[in-house]
């Protein structure tokens, strides 16, 4: 899962939210020692979500669609696409206005924690909020923009045009892979948060 997935899988807990959504930017174990407890738990949760998702059969099948063209970036591409299907999951977000309210709520929570932003996350959070990245996952155009953003941040990734073509060609199949993952992932995260 990408930004929307990590935000959703924080289940409204602010400290966990920041650690979960920006988890990739807290590098190493020593950096965790100076963080508030909820934030540290969020970073750890982010890592567990990534590991669970990467190892899940449905994710591994989805990644195969991109492996030939994108190698190790297949996982990051799949995470981005899964956010599109999450944004359109009627069992989670009942309407566009529900998704928009969720995304604005996430930004409001994050705005209260800017002092704890990792530097790299802080440099583009303003763009995330201004262009409402979380909401824009719902449209195929938003997916195209997200893949472009991923390509700009991933130094050695090939241009994303082929990934976008595969996304459109295999839309139904990737949706089925998302469906095969999401229930297991939500159950896993709830169990982790209760531990």
Secondary structure, 3 states (H helix, E strand, C coil): CCHHHHHHCCCCCHHHHHHHHCHHHCCCCHHHHHCCHHHHHHHHHHHHHHHHHHHCHHHHHHHHHHHHHHHHHHHHHHHHHHHHHHHCCCCCCCCHHHHHHHHHHHHHHHHCCHHHCCHHHHHHHHHHHHCCHHHHCCCHHHHHHHHHHHHHHCCCCCCCHHHHHHHHHCHHHHHHHHHHHHHHHHHHHHHHHHC
